[in-house]
Amino acid sequence: MKAAALLAAALAGSALAQVPAPAARATRHALVIGIGDYADPELPVLRGMPLDIASARRMAQAMAIPDANITVLRDRAATAAGIREAIAQLATRVQDGDRVFVYYSGHGTRWHDPVLKAEGCTEGLMTADGAVISNIELGTR
């Protein structure tokens, strides 16, 4: 039974791989961030991150995002400053009505800070240099 299910999944996957991507549209953009190796040796290495980046690229292509409109930040390039700069550059290209795909593969964190958020936790993305970009900051960009 397991072999039949695996064979069916493999056949379905190969059929999907043969479906051509839709024509690219200049009004679509992507920012793909993947951090598997952090400056802080206490943070575990995420060995699957390169596979996540490849998957994100395929998703972007399936969404008709042209390669020229896909920005990828990996590992040590994905510092807090690097991510903020990539978001700022993205904001200069995006027009009203455009579509944006943002993908992050890496460690996240959460904490309670009543100054930032009275109830519940603030969440954030860990950057390669050990800083955190909070969901509150991301929501204002």
Backbone torsions as a table, in degrees:
resi	resn	phi	psi	omega
1	MET	NA	-44.3	179.9
2	LYS	-62.9	-40.4	-179.7
3	ALA	-62.6	-40.5	178.9
4	ALA	-64.5	-40.7	179.5
5	ALA	-66.5	-41.1	177.9
6	LEU	-64.7	-41.6	178.7
7	LEU	-63.6	-43.4	178.6
8	ALA	-62.0	-41.5	178.8
9	ALA	-65.5	-41.1	179.3
10	ALA	-64.5	-42.4	179.1
11	LEU	-65.8	-40.7	178.2
12	ALA	-64.5	-41.3	178.6
13	GLY	-62.8	-41.4	-179.7
14	SER	-70.5	-32.9	177.2
15	ALA	-66.9	-40.1	178.2
16	LEU	-66.2	-36.5	-179.5
17	ALA	-64.9	-23.4	-178.1
18	GLN	-86.6	-11.2	178.4
19	VAL	-72.5	123.1	-178.1
20	PRO	-68.1	146.7	176.9
21	ALA	-69.6	148.5	177.5
22	PRO	-65.5	160.8	179.2
23	ALA	-59.0	134.7	-178.5
24	ALA	-63.6	144.9	179.7
25	ARG	-123.1	128.8	-177.7
26	ALA	-65.6	-13.6	-178.1
27	THR	-89.3	11.9	-179.4
28	ARG	-121.6	142.0	-173.2
29	HIS	-140.8	154.8	177.6
30	ALA	-141.7	143.4	170.0
31	LEU	-123.7	116.0	-177.7
32	VAL	-114.3	121.3	-178.3
33	ILE	-119.7	127.4	177.9
34	GLY	-136.8	122.6	179.1
35	ILE	-126.3	113.8	177.3
36	GLY	-110.3	-21.7	-175.9
37	ASP	-127.9	111.5	-176.0
38	TYR	-98.6	156.1	176.9
39	ALA	-64.4	-31.7	-179.6
40	ASP	-80.9	113.7	-178.6
41	PRO	-66.0	-13.7	177.7
42	GLU	-74.7	-20.6	179.6
43	LEU	-85.0	126.9	-178.7
44	PRO	-63.4	143.0	175.6
45	VAL	-68.5	137.6	178.2
46	LEU	-103.3	94.9	-173.0
47	ARG	-69.4	-22.3	-178.8
48	GLY	-84.1	-4.0	-176.0
49	MET	-55.8	-42.9	179.1
50	PRO	-58.8	-34.5	176.5
51	LEU	-68.2	-37.1	177.1
52	ASP	-62.8	-41.8	179.3
53	ILE	-62.5	-44.4	178.7
54	ALA	-61.6	-42.3	177.8
55	SER	-63.4	-41.9	-179.7
56	ALA	-63.8	-39.0	177.0
57	ARG	-62.5	-42.5	178.5
58	ARG	-64.5	-39.7	177.2
59	MET	-62.1	-44.0	179.5
60	ALA	-61.1	-43.5	178.2
61	GLN	-63.9	-39.0	177.9
62	ALA	-65.9	-24.4	177.7
63	MET	-90.1	10.3	177.4
64	ALA	66.5	32.9	176.3
65	ILE	-89.5	121.7	179.7
66	PRO	-65.6	146.6	180.0
67	ASP	-53.2	-36.9	-179.2
68	ALA	-65.1	-19.3	-179.5
69	ASN	-101.7	12.4	177.5
70	ILE	-106.6	118.2	175.9
71	THR	-104.4	129.8	179.4
72	VAL	-120.2	126.3	172.8
73	LEU	-114.6	125.8	-178.7
74	ARG	-124.8	143.0	173.3
75	ASP	44.2	-122.5	-170.0
76	ARG	-65.0	-16.3	174.7
77	ALA	-75.8	-17.8	-176.7
78	ALA	-91.3	52.3	174.6
79	THR	-76.4	171.6	176.8
80	ALA	-58.9	-46.7	179.5
81	ALA	-63.9	-40.6	180.0
82	GLY	-64.4	-42.1	179.0
83	ILE	-67.7	-44.3	179.2
84	ARG	-62.0	-40.5	178.3
85	GLU	-65.4	-41.9	179.0
86	ALA	-63.3	-38.5	177.7
87	ILE	-66.8	-42.1	178.8
88	ALA	-63.2	-42.2	177.8
89	GLN	-64.4	-40.0	177.8
90	LEU	-60.7	-42.6	-179.4
91	ALA	-62.2	-30.2	179.2
92	THR	-75.0	-23.9	-178.8
93	ARG	-90.3	-29.4	-172.7
94	VAL	-79.4	132.7	177.4
95	GLN	-109.6	164.3	175.2
96	ASP	-54.1	133.1	178.7
97	GLY	91.3	-12.5	177.0
98	ASP	-70.0	161.0	176.1
99	ARG	-111.7	142.1	-178.3
100	VAL	-130.3	133.9	177.3
101	PHE	-116.3	119.7	177.1
102	VAL	-116.6	130.1	-177.5
103	TYR	-129.2	134.2	178.7
104	TYR	-129.9	129.1	173.2
105	SER	-124.6	114.2	-178.4
106	GLY	169.0	-171.0	179.2
107	HIS	-79.7	143.8	173.1
108	GLY	-120.1	171.6	179.7
109	THR	-150.2	167.0	175.1
110	ARG	-149.4	152.5	179.3
111	TRP	-158.9	160.6	176.7
112	HIS	-99.5	123.4	176.5
113	ASP	-137.5	101.3	-176.2
114	PRO	-62.5	-19.3	177.1
115	VAL	-71.2	-40.4	179.8
116	LEU	-79.3	-39.0	-174.0
117	LYS	-151.3	117.0	-174.4
118	ALA	-61.5	-41.4	-178.5
119	GLU	-122.3	144.2	177.7
120	GLY	80.0	-173.7	-176.5
121	CYS	-102.0	153.0	169.0
122	THR	-93.3	139.5	179.6
123	GLU	-115.0	159.2	-179.9
124	GLY	-158.7	164.3	176.3
125	LEU	-98.2	130.4	175.6
126	MET	-78.3	131.2	177.7
127	THR	-94.7	165.1	-175.6
128	ALA	-60.4	-29.9	-178.5
129	ASP	-92.2	10.8	173.5
130	GLY	91.1	0.3	176.6
131	ALA	-82.5	173.2	178.4
132	VAL	-127.9	134.6	171.1
133	ILE	-107.7	114.9	-173.4
134	SER	-77.5	160.5	175.0
135	ASN	-63.7	-29.1	177.9
136	ILE	-67.1	-45.2	177.8
137	GLU	-63.7	-45.5	-179.9
138	LEU	-60.2	-34.6	-179.4
139	GLY	-70.7	-16.7	-179.8
140	THR	-97.4	-5.8	-177.2
141	ARG	-91.6	NA	NA
